[in-house]
Amino acid sequence: MNESGRAASRTAVLVCQGRAAADGRAAPGRFADPVAVQLLRAAERTPVDEVRAGTPPQGWRARTTYESVRACAEVVVPRTVAIDEALRARVAGQLVILGAGLDTRAWRLRELARTDVWEVDHPASQRDKRARLADAAQAAGGPDGADRAAAGLPTMARSVRFTPVDFAVDDLGAALDTAGHDPSAPTTWLWEGVVPYLTRDTVRATLATLAARTAPGSSLIVNYQTPSAKAAAGRLLTRVLGSSITSGEPWRSLWRPQQMAALLAEYGMRVVSDDTLLALVHTIGGPARGRTSLQSGRVAVAESH
């Protein structure tokens, strides 16, 4: 916990576990994330190893964690593939990742070699990530281990600028100004795994800030959730039972595709693609299993007018 009582995001850890569990095992040639496992603590790696080995643990708590990581891996693979490929097609000199969590793109995508990356997230989550990066660099060992730990893992991006922001109370535009973002240059905005956890007012306020800093040639990649009675019931049950890693982080806003397109249009962005994760699974040949989260999760790509 930080001084305000806010802890680093547990959802970010689960997503990182899902990517680590799927690395080298799903969508070969289109999905890979060898950095994810390096950001996990020893205890967090245990369920990842169990999922990769296909050996469910005994006991309901351990089994619940195992199933959460396994299910997350199925969701993050198509989501990551869609986002990575959209980024590669729209590489700009500036990439702003909103709610970055334990995102690894700046450390694994060679296409970002000429891109400055701003990672925007809650201060507590950023402190946690920077500590994990230092630990990963230290674990890499070698004669320069101390220097690498001080600097963190080497990045593929031209630069990474950590920008602490609490979306509910802080001025995002002011924070980006302080961090050196140039609103007159094209920017790729990435908003993954965040929108459902924000109120509609906060989503609108964030988009208004983006619109004011979006130059021609910019684009937005946004991951969001559509209404689903089955998904809502499942999340409510996990909150009541407290059996989910993310049970303390409820969804606050859901959007239908038409609503999202209209919302983005209000802020000068035209949607050029919007697909369900289930449809994306079919394009990469992965196991769909009809999971509810694959049917209600979507990735949309929009471009500035």
Secondary structure, DSSP 8 states (H G I E B T S, - for coil): --TTS----HHHHHHHHHHHHHTTTSSTTT---TTGGGGS-HHHHHHHHHHHHT---SSHHHHHHHHHHHHHHHHHHHHHHHHHHHHHHT--SEEEEET-TT--HHHH-GGGTT-EEEEEE-HHHHHHHHHHHHHHHHHT-STTHHHHHHH-S--SSSEEEEEE--TTTS-HHHHHHHTT--TTS-EEEEE-S-GGGS-HHHHHHHHHHHHHT--TT-EEEEEEE---HHHHHHHHHHHHHT-STTTTS-------HHHHHHHHHHTTEEEEEEEEHHHHHHHHT---TT-HHHHHEEEEEEEE-
